[in-house]
Amino acid sequence: MINRRSLPPPPPPEELGSWPDDAARLADRSTALVELSRRGLGIVRLVLLWLLGAVAVLGWACVGLAVQSFGEVGFDPVSGVVALILAAVLLVPAAIALGFWLHRGHVVRRRLEAWAALDPAPVSEAQSLAHRRSVLWLLPSVALCLAGVGLVGAALAEASSRTAKVSSTTYLVGLGATVLLTGVLGLAQSFSQRRWSAQLRHTVPVRRGGGAHR
């Protein structure tokens, strides 16, 4: 049986004979697909993406403060170095955490494909769940993309001004790029899951030997 507290593992190789009959195999397949659909577009996963974006925004604010300390309000190397250290402390872990976030999504997708390939039977519950949650991801992600484009545009407009400050322009560019990237990642996840769920309406190619893809 599938443990709902952890990420469902890939299906075992067919030669192990892990299920007593087809009914048990289909029941585990349905449970795994529903749970993986829930994890792939989970609220916690979406909030985590936003939190990483917020941390990156704080990091870019520190970069702007460093630029300001090194030239715009008088040379203050101590404040500038401290701001750069804070920026690194915020931006580097956020980038690493984002890598793990992307890897987790890749693992979920591979396991969805592996479980779906066990049998051509559709799983309407998983399809419906993925559809609802993809909409939940889609709407705020579109808003973030629009906000990111607007911020980047504002930064470019400010950069062309004679009175533009390098620190504020740097911050606006970092803020806009971060917000835009957060929205794009949310959109990509939403469309990917929605496309996969649509495939459940049709016959899924059945896996032939060799076990699950890892």
C-alpha positions in Angstrom: 0.0 0.0 0.0 1.1 3.6 -0.6 2.2 5.6 2.5 0.5 9.0 2.2 2.9 10.6 4.6 5.8 10.3 2.2 6.2 10.8 -1.5 4.9 7.7 -3.3 7.9 5.7 -4.6 8.1 4.5 -8.2 6.2 1.3 -9.0 8.2 -1.9 -8.4 9.4 -3.9 -11.4 6.7 -6.1 -12.9 8.7 -9.3 -12.3 8.5 -8.9 -8.5 4.8 -9.7 -8.6 4.1 -7.0 -6.0 0.3 -7.2 -6.3 -2.0 -10.2 -5.8 -4.3 -9.2 -8.6 -5.2 -6.4 -11.1 -7.6 -4.8 -8.7 -4.9 -4.3 -6.0 -2.5 -2.9 -8.7 -5.0 -0.4 -10.0 -6.0 0.7 -6.5 -2.3 1.4 -5.7 -1.9 3.1 -9.0 -4.9 5.4 -8.4 -3.7 6.2 -4.9 -0.2 7.0 -6.1 -1.4 9.2 -9.0 -3.8 11.2 -6.8 -1.1 11.7 -4.1 1.6 12.7 -6.6 -0.9 15.1 -8.3 -1.5 16.6 -4.9 2.2 16.9 -4.1 3.1 18.3 -7.5 0.7 21.2 -7.2 0.5 21.4 -3.4 -0.2 24.6 -1.5 3.0 24.1 0.6 5.0 23.8 -2.6 3.6 27.0 -4.0 4.1 29.0 -0.8 7.7 27.7 -0.7 8.3 29.1 -4.2 6.9 32.5 -3.0 9.1 32.4 0.1 12.2 31.7 -2.0 11.2 34.7 -4.2 10.8 36.9 -1.1 14.2 35.9 0.2 15.8 36.7 -3.2 14.0 40.1 -3.1 15.6 40.9 0.3 19.0 39.8 -1.2 18.6 42.2 -4.0 17.7 45.0 -1.6 21.1 44.3 0.2 22.8 44.5 -3.2 21.2 47.9 -3.7 22.4 49.1 -0.2 25.9 47.9 -1.0 26.0 49.9 -4.2 24.6 52.9 -2.4 27.2 52.6 0.4 30.1 52.4 -2.1 29.3 55.5 -4.0 26.0 57.3 -3.7 26.0 58.6 -0.1 29.8 58.8 0.5 32.2 56.0 0.6 31.3 53.7 3.5 33.1 50.4 2.9 32.1 48.8 6.2 28.3 49.2 5.4 28.9 48.1 1.8 30.8 44.9 2.8 28.2 44.0 5.4 25.4 44.6 2.8 27.2 42.4 0.3 27.7 39.6 2.9 24.0 39.8 3.8 23.1 39.6 0.1 25.2 36.5 -0.4 23.7 34.9 2.8 20.3 35.5 1.3 20.8 34.9 -2.5 23.1 31.8 -2.4 20.9 29.7 -0.2 17.8 30.8 -2.1 19.4 29.7 -5.4 20.4 26.3 -3.8 16.9 25.8 -2.4 15.4 26.6 -5.7 17.5 23.9 -7.3 16.1 21.4 -4.8 12.6 22.7 -5.5 13.0 22.1 -9.2 14.5 18.7 -8.6 11.5 17.7 -6.4 9.2 18.7 -9.2 11.1 16.6 -11.7 11.0 13.6 -9.4 7.2 14.0 -8.9 6.7 14.2 -12.7 8.8 11.1 -13.4 6.9 9.1 -10.8 3.6 10.3 -12.2 4.6 9.0 -15.6 5.8 5.7 -14.2 2.6 5.0 -12.3 0.4 6.1 -15.2 2.3 3.7 -17.5 1.2 0.7 -15.4 -2.2 0.6 -17.0 -4.2 2.5 -19.7 -7.2 3.0 -17.4 -8.0 6.7 -16.8 -7.9 8.1 -13.2 -10.6 10.8 -13.2 -9.9 11.8 -9.6 -6.2 12.6 -10.3 -7.2 14.4 -13.5 -9.8 16.6 -11.6 -7.4 17.3 -8.8 -4.6 18.4 -11.1 -7.1 20.6 -13.1 -8.3 22.4 -9.9 -4.9 22.9 -8.5 -3.4 24.1 -11.8 -5.9 26.9 -11.8 -4.9 27.8 -8.2 -1.3 28.1 -9.3 -2.1 29.8 -12.6 -3.9 32.9 -11.4 -1.3 34.3 -9.0 1.5 33.2 -11.3 0.1 35.3 -14.1 -0.2 38.3 -11.7 3.4 37.9 -10.7 4.6 37.7 -14.3 2.7 40.9 -15.1 4.1 42.6 -12.0 7.6 41.4 -12.9 7.4 42.8 -16.4 6.2 46.1 -15.1 9.0 46.4 -12.6 11.7 45.5 -15.2 10.1 48.1 -17.5 10.2 50.7 -14.7 13.9 49.8 -14.0 14.8 50.3 -17.7 12.9 53.6 -17.8 14.7 54.8 -14.7 18.1 53.7 -16.0 17.6 55.9 -19.1 17.0 59.0 -16.8 19.8 61.4 -16.1 18.9 61.4 -12.4 18.8 57.7 -12.1 20.6 56.1 -9.1 22.5 52.9 -9.7 21.4 51.5 -6.4 17.7 51.9 -7.0 18.0 50.7 -10.6 19.9 47.6 -9.5 17.3 46.9 -6.9 14.4 47.4 -9.3 16.0 45.1 -11.9 16.6 42.4 -9.3 13.1 42.8 -7.9 11.5 42.6 -11.3 13.6 39.7 -12.5 12.9 37.8 -9.2 9.1 38.4 -9.4 9.0 37.5 -13.1 11.0 34.3 -12.5 8.7 33.3 -9.6 5.7 33.7 -11.8 7.2 31.9 -14.8 8.1 28.9 -12.6 4.6 28.8 -11.2 3.1 29.0 -14.7 5.5 26.2 -16.0 4.5 23.9 -13.1 0.8 24.6 -13.7 0.9 24.0 -17.4 3.0 20.9 -17.0 0.6 19.3 -14.6 -2.4 20.4 -16.6 -0.9 18.9 -19.7 -0.2 15.6 -17.9 -3.7 15.4 -16.4 -5.2 15.9 -19.9 -3.3 12.8 -21.1 -5.3 10.7 -18.6 -8.3 11.2 -20.8 -6.6 9.0 -23.4 -5.0 5.7 -23.4 -1.7 5.7 -21.5 1.1 3.5 -23.0 1.5 0.5 -20.7 5.0 0.0 -19.4 6.7 -3.1 -20.7 9.3 -4.7 -18.4 12.4 -3.1 -17.0 10.8 -1.6 -13.9 10.2 2.0 -13.0 12.2 5.0 -14.3 14.1 6.6 -11.5 
